[in-house]
Every structure is written in C-alpha cells, then in structure tokens.
Amino acid sequence: MAPDISQTCRETVGTAFVPCRPPAVEPCRRAGYSHGVGTPKTVTPRRGPSPNLPRADSPLDRYVDRYLTELRIEAGLARNSLEAYRRDLAKLREFLAGRGIDDPARVTRPILSQFLEQAQRKGLAPASTARCLAAIRGFFRFLGRERLVPDDPTQILRAPRPWLKLPKVLSPDDVTRLLDLPADRRPEDRRDAAMLEMLYATGLRVSELVGLPLAQVQLGVGYVLVSGKGAKQRVVPIGETARRKLAAYVETARPLLLKGRTSEAVFVTRRGVPMTRQGFWKMLRARARAARITKAISPHVLRHSFATHLLDHGADLRSVQAMLGHARISTTQIYTHVERTRLKSLHAKHFPRKTSRRARPAVGPHAPVDRAERAD
C-alpha cells in the first residue's frame, strides 16, 4: 500500500515535533518511516552551540551587524566590500571565541597583534592582511564613537606593507585578436562581442559591466553613466567601435534573448536574467582560447590594458583616474610604473650607446697605448 503523503511526516526531537518535508516520491529516511506510517525515530537534540563559535546573541555579533549596517546606509559601501568586511570580522570573532571573549571591551592590543600574526602564519597575503586590519580598525572606531569600548586597541597597530605588483596587461595585438573574433549568428555571440568591446573601451569593473542598466547607456551621445564603488557615479565615454557593436546587440540580439520579457540590465541571458560575473569569466576565457592568447586573462586584465594603453598614447593621469573611478590618484599611478618599465626596455633595446663599458673601445688621454705606437 502506498504511503499517505497527505499526512505531515514528523520526527521527535526531544519532546518537540518538527515537520519533515522530504520529496513526495521518497520515504522519509530521516525519521525512519514512510509518511504517516511506522514508528518515529527519536533524534538526539544538540546540546548547545559549539564552544569554538560565538553565541548568536553575543554583544560582538550585535555590534558587527550594527557596524556593517552603518557602512551600508551611511557610507554607501558596495556589496562586495561589505562582504569582504564581514568575512574579515568573522575571522576575528572566531579567533576571540577560541579565547572565550565575546565582549569587544575585553579586546586588547596584544590580542589583536596575536590575531594578525596568526593570519600571516596561515599564509594571508600582505594586501589581504592590510584590508583585514582596515576592517577591524573601522569596527573599533565605530565602537568608540558609540562609547561601547573604553579605548581603541588598534591605534598603533601597523599592517604589513603590500608588495608592489605591476598590473598584468595584454599587448595591443592580443587585444585586437580578442576583439576581432568573428561573431556567429547566435545572439549570445553578438552579446559577448559587445561586452568585450565595452569592457576594453570603458575600463569598467566586471561587476559594473554585468550590472549596467540600459537606462544609463546613452548611445546617441556615446557615453555610459556608471555606478561604481560606494554608489559613486561617473561618466565614461564609449569608443565608436564599441558604440556600434553595442547598438547592434541592443537592436537585434537582446530582443531575441529576452523573448518578450523585460529586464533593466543591458546584457542578459536566454533566461531573461542579467549576465553573471561567473558567466562572463567563462565566456572570456573561451574567446581568449579561440584567439590563441596564451597569457593568463581575466576581466581585470582588460581593465588594466585599457588604462595602460591610454597612457601609452598620451592620456593624462587625471583623465584615466576619472574613467577608472579611482578615489585616489595614487591608485592610478601604478600604471605609470608599467609605462616606465616599457620605456626602459625600449631604451635598452634601441639606444645606440647601449653596449657595456667593458666592450666599448676606450678613448681619451688615459686610453691604453699600443706597444708599437709607444716605440715610435
């Protein structure tokens, strides 16, 4: 006889009854019987939270939630930045919970130093350690403003100096091969070609590209209004080639993908939803293989290439900073290192007096004299 799936299947947890909803075609193995049939299985309840995790209602948890809410509402921090801060503070909560600390007022400077040392021993990169310390420092400043801690234990803490890593870029020839790949008749191919052209022509971050609303694209005048980090907006011009490919996609391929549905995003999939960052990464790597590009490639590599190639062709640093959406000019100055490195290699390759001092013949009054000349 088939089990009656109209009855609610329950299992006993202590003295309480908890509904169990497995798929209708499968017997309830979790409770040990079919729906409404047989004897329920007693499940041993958990005996409190793990000792290595902070309690859900601890003061530290509540203060972290308040701090992140303030960053989201008042500071307008981007979602990705908020998630990074949340992860960093979660590491701190776990570290403090292992020492039985759930009140931030009990956190001292030596404790935070031990936390940072442990993070470095686990292999956390200097840049990630610096960001983690920035999240902790902002958190304790928030607690100080709210008068929740007597003093700030992060005042004299110093993060390790991040290594200066030059951005990876593609050569102009590589970019040309990538962008000039022939697009098939499929609407996805025309969308992908337009996205790559837009990414290189504007230097957008991948999250800005996939989340770009159609209402913020002005094809008639050739620019896009971009909402970047911290909800800051900037105007970025579009090149003529990118404008032409984007217009062709919006007019022909996008309606085929939407199939009568509506979407605020410019770039959509066949399901009518916006393109994801992961989907764009897959597409970029596939097209890079088709273009026979052997270098490691990512959306940020195209952003770096955009900035570097602009500086190579005479753009000023302030204009590049505005188009990239950098809050500080020091962030944009990294691309000047790339330009100086390129100029140095060109100088070493083409300068006529590049031979070493030992290989060059000596001239002047102190030059060695041949024995035959000396005899004369």
C-alpha positions as CSV (number, residue, x, y, z in Angstrom):
1,M,0.0,0.0,0.0
2,A,1.4,3.4,-1.0
3,P,2.1,5.7,1.9
4,D,-0.3,8.5,2.5
5,I,1.7,11.6,1.6
6,S,-1.1,14.0,2.6
7,Q,-0.2,13.5,6.3
8,T,2.6,15.5,7.8
9,C,5.6,13.5,8.5
10,R,7.2,14.3,11.8
11,E,10.1,13.2,13.8
12,T,10.6,13.7,17.5
13,V,13.4,15.9,18.7
14,G,13.3,15.5,22.5
15,T,9.8,16.3,23.4
16,A,9.0,18.5,20.4
17,F,7.7,17.6,17.0
18,V,9.5,19.0,14.0
19,P,7.9,18.8,10.5
20,C,9.9,16.9,8.0
21,R,9.3,17.5,4.2
22,P,11.2,15.1,2.0
23,P,10.3,14.7,-1.7
24,A,6.9,13.2,-2.0
25,V,8.1,10.2,-4.0
26,E,10.7,9.1,-1.4
27,P,10.0,7.6,2.0
28,C,11.2,9.7,5.0
29,R,14.5,8.1,5.8
30,R,15.5,10.9,8.1
31,A,12.7,9.8,10.6
32,G,12.9,6.1,9.7
33,Y,9.4,5.6,8.3
34,S,7.2,6.4,5.4
35,H,4.9,9.4,5.6
36,G,2.4,8.8,8.4
37,V,3.4,5.1,8.6
38,G,5.5,3.3,11.2
39,T,7.2,4.3,14.4
40,P,9.0,7.7,14.5
41,K,12.7,7.7,15.3
42,T,13.9,9.7,18.3
43,V,16.6,12.1,17.3
44,T,19.1,13.3,20.0
45,P,19.0,17.1,20.2
46,R,22.1,19.2,20.0
47,R,23.5,20.3,23.4
48,G,24.1,24.0,22.7
49,P,26.4,25.7,20.3
50,S,29.9,24.7,19.6
51,P,32.4,26.1,22.1
52,N,34.6,27.5,19.4
53,L,31.8,29.7,17.9
54,P,30.4,32.9,19.4
55,R,26.8,32.9,20.6
56,A,24.4,34.3,18.1
57,D,23.2,36.8,20.6
58,S,26.7,37.8,21.8
59,P,27.4,41.6,22.1
60,L,30.2,41.1,19.5
61,D,27.7,39.8,16.9
62,R,25.2,42.6,17.5
63,Y,27.9,45.3,17.2
64,V,29.2,43.8,14.0
65,D,25.8,43.9,12.5
66,R,25.3,47.5,13.6
67,Y,28.7,48.5,12.1
68,L,28.0,46.8,8.7
69,T,24.6,48.4,8.6
70,E,26.1,51.8,9.2
71,L,28.7,51.2,6.4
72,R,25.9,50.2,4.0
73,I,23.5,53.0,4.8
74,E,25.6,56.0,5.7
75,A,28.9,55.3,4.0
76,G,27.3,53.7,0.9
77,L,29.8,50.8,0.8
78,A,29.5,48.5,-2.1
79,R,28.1,45.0,-1.6
80,N,31.3,43.2,-2.4
81,S,33.2,45.4,0.1
82,L,30.6,44.7,2.8
83,E,31.0,41.0,2.2
84,A,34.8,41.3,2.5
85,Y,34.5,43.2,5.7
86,R,32.0,40.7,7.0
87,R,34.4,37.8,6.3
88,D,37.3,39.6,8.0
89,L,35.3,40.4,11.1
90,A,34.1,36.8,11.2
91,K,37.7,35.6,11.3
92,L,38.2,38.0,14.3
93,R,35.1,36.7,16.0
94,E,36.2,33.1,15.6
95,F,39.7,34.0,17.0
96,L,38.2,35.7,20.0
97,A,35.7,32.9,20.6
98,G,38.5,30.5,20.9
99,R,39.8,32.6,23.8
100,G,36.4,32.9,25.4
101,I,36.0,36.6,24.5
102,D,32.5,37.8,23.3
103,D,32.7,41.4,24.5
104,P,34.8,43.8,22.4
105,A,35.6,45.8,25.6
106,R,37.8,43.0,26.6
107,V,39.9,43.1,23.4
108,T,43.4,44.5,23.9
109,R,46.2,45.5,21.6
110,P,48.3,42.3,22.3
111,I,45.2,40.1,21.4
112,L,44.8,41.9,18.0
113,S,48.6,41.5,17.4
114,Q,48.3,37.8,18.0
115,F,45.4,37.6,15.6
116,L,47.3,39.3,12.8
117,E,50.4,37.2,13.4
118,Q,48.2,34.1,13.2
119,A,46.7,35.3,9.9
120,Q,50.2,35.8,8.5
121,R,51.3,32.4,9.6
122,K,48.4,30.9,7.8
123,G,49.6,32.5,4.6
124,L,47.3,35.5,4.3
125,A,48.8,37.9,1.8
126,P,50.0,41.3,2.9
127,A,47.3,43.1,0.9
128,S,44.6,40.9,2.5
129,T,46.1,41.4,5.9
130,A,46.0,45.2,5.4
131,R,42.4,45.0,4.4
132,C,41.6,42.9,7.4
133,L,43.2,45.4,9.7
134,A,41.3,48.2,8.0
135,A,38.0,46.4,8.7
136,I,39.0,45.9,12.4
137,R,40.2,49.4,12.8
138,G,37.0,50.8,11.4
139,F,35.0,48.5,13.6
140,F,36.7,49.7,16.8
141,R,36.4,53.3,15.7
142,F,32.7,52.7,15.4
143,L,32.6,51.2,18.9
144,G,34.5,54.2,20.2
145,R,32.0,56.6,18.7
146,E,29.2,54.7,20.3
147,R,31.0,54.6,23.6
148,L,31.0,50.8,23.7
149,V,34.7,50.4,24.4
150,P,36.9,52.4,26.7
151,D,39.7,52.9,24.2
152,D,40.8,51.9,20.7
153,P,43.2,48.9,20.7
154,T,44.1,49.4,17.0
155,Q,45.7,52.8,17.3
156,I,49.4,51.8,17.0
157,L,48.8,48.6,15.0
158,R,50.6,48.6,11.6
159,A,49.7,46.4,8.7
160,P,52.5,44.8,6.6
161,R,53.4,46.8,3.6
162,P,51.9,45.2,0.5
163,W,54.2,44.3,-2.3
164,L,54.1,46.5,-5.4
165,K,52.7,44.2,-8.1
166,L,52.6,45.6,-11.6
167,P,49.3,45.0,-13.3
168,K,49.2,42.4,-16.0
169,V,48.2,43.7,-19.4
170,L,47.6,42.4,-22.9
171,S,49.5,43.7,-25.8
172,P,47.6,45.8,-28.4
173,D,47.9,42.8,-30.8
174,D,46.4,40.4,-28.3
175,V,43.5,42.8,-27.7
176,T,42.9,43.2,-31.4
177,R,42.8,39.4,-31.9
178,L,40.4,39.0,-29.0
179,L,38.0,41.7,-30.1
180,D,38.1,40.9,-33.8
181,L,37.0,37.3,-33.4
182,P,34.1,36.8,-35.9
183,A,30.7,36.7,-34.2
184,D,28.3,33.9,-35.3
185,R,24.7,34.4,-35.9
186,R,23.7,33.3,-32.4
187,P,22.5,36.3,-30.2
188,E,24.9,35.1,-27.5
189,D,27.9,35.7,-29.7
190,R,26.8,39.2,-30.6
191,R,26.2,39.9,-26.9
192,D,29.7,38.5,-26.0
193,A,31.4,40.6,-28.7
194,A,29.6,43.7,-27.4
195,M,30.5,43.0,-23.8
196,L,34.2,42.5,-24.6
197,E,34.4,45.7,-26.7
198,M,32.6,47.6,-24.0
199,L,35.0,46.3,-21.3
200,Y,38.1,47.3,-23.1
201,A,36.6,50.6,-24.4
202,T,35.5,51.9,-21.0
203,G,37.7,50.1,-18.4
204,L,34.7,49.1,-16.3
205,R,34.9,46.6,-13.5
206,V,33.2,43.3,-14.3
207,S,30.5,43.9,-11.7
208,E,29.8,47.3,-13.2
209,L,29.6,45.8,-16.7
210,V,27.2,42.9,-15.9
211,G,25.0,45.2,-13.7
212,L,24.9,48.1,-16.2
213,P,21.3,49.3,-16.6
214,L,20.0,50.0,-20.1
215,A,18.7,53.4,-18.9
216,Q,22.3,54.5,-18.1
217,V,23.6,53.9,-21.7
218,Q,23.4,56.9,-23.9
219,L,24.3,55.6,-27.4
220,G,23.3,58.8,-29.2
221,V,26.0,60.9,-27.5
222,G,28.4,58.0,-26.8
223,Y,28.8,57.6,-23.1
224,V,27.6,55.5,-20.1
225,L,26.7,56.5,-16.6
226,V,28.4,54.0,-14.3
227,S,27.6,53.4,-10.6
228,G,30.9,52.3,-9.0
229,K,32.2,51.6,-5.6
230,G,30.4,53.4,-2.8
231,A,27.5,54.2,-5.1
232,K,29.7,56.9,-6.8
233,Q,28.7,57.7,-10.3
234,R,31.0,58.6,-13.2
235,V,30.6,59.3,-16.9
236,V,32.7,57.2,-19.2
237,P,32.8,57.8,-23.0
238,I,32.4,54.9,-25.4
239,G,34.5,54.5,-28.5
240,E,32.9,54.4,-31.9
241,T,33.6,50.7,-32.4
242,A,32.1,49.8,-29.0
243,R,29.1,52.1,-29.6
244,R,28.4,50.4,-33.0
245,K,28.6,46.8,-31.6
246,L,26.5,47.7,-28.5
247,A,23.8,49.3,-30.7
248,A,23.7,46.3,-32.9
249,Y,23.3,44.0,-29.9
250,V,20.6,46.1,-28.3
251,E,18.6,46.4,-31.5
252,T,18.8,42.8,-32.8
253,A,20.3,40.2,-30.3
254,R,18.9,41.5,-27.0
255,P,15.2,41.1,-28.0
256,L,15.9,37.5,-29.1
257,L,17.4,36.7,-25.7
258,L,14.5,38.3,-23.8
259,K,11.7,36.7,-25.9
260,G,9.2,39.3,-24.9
261,R,10.3,39.6,-21.3
262,T,11.7,42.8,-19.7
263,S,14.9,43.5,-17.9
264,E,16.7,46.6,-16.7
265,A,20.1,45.1,-17.4
266,V,21.8,45.7,-20.8
267,F,23.4,42.2,-21.0
268,V,21.0,39.3,-20.5
269,T,21.0,35.6,-20.9
270,R,18.4,33.4,-22.7
271,R,16.5,33.1,-19.4
272,G,16.0,36.8,-19.4
273,V,18.2,37.5,-16.4
274,P,21.4,39.6,-16.2
275,M,24.7,38.0,-17.1
276,T,26.6,36.9,-14.1
277,R,30.3,37.6,-13.3
278,Q,31.0,33.8,-13.4
279,G,29.3,33.5,-16.8
280,F,31.4,36.4,-18.2
281,W,34.6,34.8,-16.9
282,K,33.8,31.6,-18.7
283,M,33.0,33.4,-21.9
284,L,36.2,35.5,-21.7
285,R,38.4,32.5,-21.3
286,A,36.7,30.6,-24.1
287,R,37.2,33.5,-26.5
288,A,40.8,34.0,-25.4
289,R,41.5,30.4,-26.3
290,A,39.8,30.9,-29.6
291,A,42.0,33.9,-30.2
292,R,45.1,31.8,-29.2
293,I,46.0,34.1,-26.4
294,T,48.4,32.2,-24.1
295,K,48.7,34.8,-21.3
296,A,46.5,34.5,-18.2
297,I,43.5,36.6,-18.8
298,S,40.7,38.0,-16.6
299,P,38.2,40.9,-16.8
300,H,40.6,43.0,-14.7
301,V,43.4,42.3,-17.2
302,L,41.3,44.1,-19.8
303,R,40.7,46.9,-17.4
304,H,44.5,47.2,-16.8
305,S,45.1,47.1,-20.5
306,F,42.6,49.9,-21.1
307,A,44.4,52.2,-18.6
308,T,47.9,51.3,-19.8
309,H,47.2,51.7,-23.5
310,L,45.6,55.1,-22.8
311,L,48.8,56.3,-21.0
312,D,50.9,54.8,-23.8
313,H,49.1,57.0,-26.3
314,G,49.5,60.2,-24.3
315,A,46.4,60.4,-22.0
316,D,46.9,62.3,-18.7
317,L,46.7,60.6,-15.4
318,R,43.8,62.6,-14.1
319,S,41.6,61.6,-17.0
320,V,42.4,57.9,-16.6
321,Q,41.7,58.2,-12.9
322,A,38.2,59.7,-13.6
323,M,37.4,57.0,-16.2
324,L,38.5,54.2,-13.9
325,G,36.6,55.6,-10.9
326,H,39.6,55.6,-8.5
327,A,39.1,57.7,-5.4
328,R,42.8,58.4,-5.1
329,I,45.3,59.3,-7.7
330,S,47.9,57.0,-6.0
331,T,45.8,54.0,-7.1
332,T,46.0,55.1,-10.8
333,Q,49.8,55.8,-10.5
334,I,50.5,52.1,-10.6
335,Y,50.0,52.3,-14.4
336,T,52.8,54.8,-14.7
337,H,55.2,52.1,-13.4
338,V,54.1,50.0,-16.3
339,E,54.8,52.8,-18.7
340,R,58.2,53.5,-17.2
341,T,59.1,49.8,-17.4
342,R,58.1,49.8,-21.1
343,L,60.1,52.9,-21.8
344,K,63.2,51.5,-20.0
345,S,63.0,48.3,-22.1
346,L,62.6,50.3,-25.3
347,H,65.6,52.5,-24.3
348,A,67.7,49.4,-23.6
349,K,66.8,47.8,-26.9
350,H,67.1,50.8,-29.3
351,F,69.6,53.3,-27.7
352,P,72.8,53.3,-29.9
353,R,75.2,53.5,-27.0
354,K,73.8,50.5,-25.1
355,T,77.0,48.4,-25.2
356,S,78.7,47.8,-21.9
357,R,81.6,49.9,-20.8
358,R,83.9,46.9,-20.9
359,A,83.0,46.2,-24.6
360,R,83.4,49.8,-25.8
361,P,86.9,50.9,-27.0
362,A,88.4,53.5,-24.6
363,V,89.1,56.9,-25.9
364,G,90.9,60.0,-24.5
365,P,94.2,60.8,-22.9
366,H,94.0,57.9,-20.5
367,A,93.4,55.2,-23.1
368,P,95.9,52.3,-23.3
369,V,98.6,52.8,-26.0
370,D,99.7,50.1,-28.3
371,R,103.3,48.9,-27.8
372,A,104.2,49.7,-31.4
373,E,102.9,53.3,-31.0
374,R,104.8,53.6,-27.8
375,A,108.0,52.6,-29.5
376,D,107.5,55.3,-32.2
